[in-house]
Amino acid sequence: MKTVSILAAGIAVAALSACNSSPREQAADNIEANAEMTADNLEMMADNAGTEATEANFENAADATRDQGEAAADATRNGADLDGNSAN
């Protein structure tokens, strides 16, 4: 049930972010929302981990996922060409 709530919240955020924003901003918001959902899932896995070491690994992965998502979203907002496919 918690996963469904997280997914619904992510969809709602994406829908709201689509209002009155540029395609670049929408893409950045989607990157952040996806990273946040992935990190939340990793934290749920940490809660169910069998050992403290496994729990710590999942928590670290969640933190790294959030950081990478924020960095990618910021780069998107600032117009960085992350994959080299831009014609600019």
HUZIMO-V798398 format. One record per pair of residues at least 12 apart in sequence whose ideal C-beta (glycine too) atoms are under 10 Angstrom apart, sorted by the first residue. I is the first residue (numbers start at 1). GAP is how many residues later the second one is. If there is no record, write none. Layout:
BEGIN
I;GAP + I;GAP
END
This chain:
BEGIN
2;38 + 2;39 + 2;42 + 2;45 + 3;34 + 3;37 + 3;38 + 3;41 + 5;35 + 6;30 + 6;31 + 6;34 + 6;35 + 6;38 + 7;30 + 7;33 + 7;34 + 9;24 + 9;27 + 9;28 + 9;31 + 10;20 + 10;22 + 10;23 + 10;24 + 10;26 + 10;27 + 10;28 + 10;30 + 11;22 + 11;26 + 12;21 + 13;16 + 13;17 + 13;19 + 13;20 + 13;23 + 13;24 + 14;12 + 14;15 + 14;16 + 14;18 + 14;19 + 14;20 + 16;13 + 17;12 + 17;13 + 17;15 + 17;16 + 18;12 + 22;55 + 24;52 + 24;53 + 24;54 + 24;55 + 25;48 + 25;51 + 25;52 + 26;50 + 27;45 + 27;46 + 27;49 + 27;50 + 28;41 + 28;42 + 28;44 + 28;45 + 28;46 + 28;47 + 28;48 + 28;49 + 28;50 + 29;44 + 29;47 + 29;48 + 30;43 + 30;46 + 31;37 + 31;38 + 31;39 + 31;40 + 31;41 + 31;42 + 31;43 + 31;44 + 31;45 + 31;46 + 31;51 + 32;34 + 32;37 + 32;38 + 32;40 + 32;41 + 32;42 + 32;44 + 32;45 + 33;36 + 33;40 + 34;31 + 34;35 + 34;38 + 34;39 + 35;27 + 35;29 + 35;30 + 35;31 + 35;32 + 35;33 + 35;34 + 35;35 + 35;36 + 35;37 + 35;38 + 36;26 + 36;29 + 36;30 + 36;33 + 36;34 + 37;28 + 37;32 + 38;23 + 38;24 + 38;27 + 38;28 + 38;30 + 38;31 + 39;19 + 39;20 + 39;22 + 39;23 + 39;24 + 39;25 + 39;26 + 39;27 + 39;28 + 39;29 + 39;30 + 40;22 + 40;25 + 40;26 + 41;17 + 41;21 + 41;24 + 42;15 + 42;16 + 42;17 + 42;18 + 42;19 + 42;20 + 42;21 + 42;22 + 42;23 + 42;24 + 43;12 + 43;15 + 43;16 + 43;18 + 43;19 + 43;20 + 43;22 + 43;23 + 44;14 + 44;18 + 45;12 + 45;13 + 45;14 + 45;16 + 45;17 + 46;12 + 46;13 + 46;14 + 46;15 + 46;16 + 47;12
END
